[in-house]
Amino acid sequence: MSSTTPPMQLHKSGESSTADASITNTTTPSTVPNILIFGETGVGKSSIINMLAREPVAKVSSDAVGQTFGNVPHPIEFNGTQIVAWDTAGLNESEYGTVHPEKAIDNLRCLAEKLDGRINLLVYCIKASRFRQIWKINYDIFVSGFCQGKVPVVLIVTGCEDEVPDMEDWWTRNASVFSTYGLGFDGHACITVTKGRELMSGEHMFDKEYKESERVVRQLVLEHLDAAPTRVGGHEAWNGFAAWLIGQLRALKEKGGNWYEAGIDKMQNIRDLICNVTVGARRRLIPGHYL
């Protein structure tokens, strides 16, 4: 990395922090692991980051308003190691079919640049419910498309505080559905991101479940955080993503989806588009690789 790149400021226990512009607009040091936490807005990604940090470093909001593919880094100290947890919004169900493919590609390109092409772990966050098609769409975009299935991925299911006899019961009932739809994970955790209402005793309704959630989230990441990052980006990866995107567009055409009408008809050759918009990124991500 260039010596002119601003140093990333990492937050230790007890420090308050927000992701400032200097962090958001630079790449992370090559020795610092990157954890990409993705999913729809409002599913608890910020709360998971706070569990990893054991302090409120990420702002938690009840608003379901977010920027599609927005990327917010949170440098934290985790288990004695400096890491950067990236809060990355996937498509929300209402947005699928309306976001222009060129915009989706460019945002993923920007994310690859910010990560310097290095991802150590994917953390997919969903909220407990019946299986929803948007879960597979976001999985395919990030795991199969963007990372080409090469990066370890774990699943965290929030909203499990009412499960009986314990939060893991949700996975017991639903694991086979994920297999049916082709969503594979290296590990999972069923948790709550809320302590619930305050009781007369001063305790909270879900204090026990929240403490257990923090423990299992930290253990899950610790077990699957690769010391050596997987490199994403470059000609092969982006061509693979292009092939995947073309397949998605064609499938949408058969269903009358908006992406096809706004996308493939306008872009005569999606592979050429991707090569054009990512050539600068490839030069930075893979030294000596010029196409």
Stockholm file with secondary structure:
# STOCKHOLM 1.0

chainA/1-291         MSSTTPPMQLHKSGESSTADASITNTTTPSTVPNILIFGETGVGKSSIINMLAREPVAKVSSDAVGQTFGNVPHPIEFNGTQIVAWDTAGLNESEYGTVHPEKAIDNLRCLAEKLDGRINLLVYCIKASRFRQIWKINYDIFVSGFCQGKVPVVLIVTGCEDEVPDMEDWWTRNASVFSTYGLGFDGHACITVTKGRELMSGEHMFDKEYKESERVVRQLVLEHLDAAPTRVGGHEAWNGFAAWLIGQLRALKEKGGNWYEAGIDKMQNIRDLICNVTVGARRRLIPGHYL
#=GR chainA/1-291 SS CCTTSCCCCCBCTTCCCCCCHHHHTSCCCTTSCEEEEEECTTSSHHHHHHHHHTSCCSCCCCCCCCCTTCEEEEEEEETTEEEEEEEEECCCTTTTTTSCHHHHHHHHHHHHHHTTTEESEEEEEEESSSCCHHHHHHHIIIIIIISTTCSCEEEEEECCTTCSSCTTHHHHHHHHHHHHTTCCCSEEEECCSCCCSBCTTSCBTTHHHHHHHHHHHHHHHHHHCCSSCEECCHHHHHHHHHHHHHHHHHHHHHHTCHHHHHTTTTCSCHHHHHHHHHHHHHHHHSTTCCC
#=GC SS_cons         CCTTSCCCCCBCTTCCCCCCHHHHTSCCCTTSCEEEEEECTTSSHHHHHHHHHTSCCSCCCCCCCCCTTCEEEEEEEETTEEEEEEEEECCCTTTTTTSCHHHHHHHHHHHHHHTTTEESEEEEEEESSSCCHHHHHHHIIIIIIISTTCSCEEEEEECCTTCSSCTTHHHHHHHHHHHHTTCCCSEEEECCSCCCSBCTTSCBTTHHHHHHHHHHHHHHHHHHCCSSCEECCHHHHHHHHHHHHHHHHHHHHHHTCHHHHHTTTTCSCHHHHHHHHHHHHHHHHSTTCCC
//
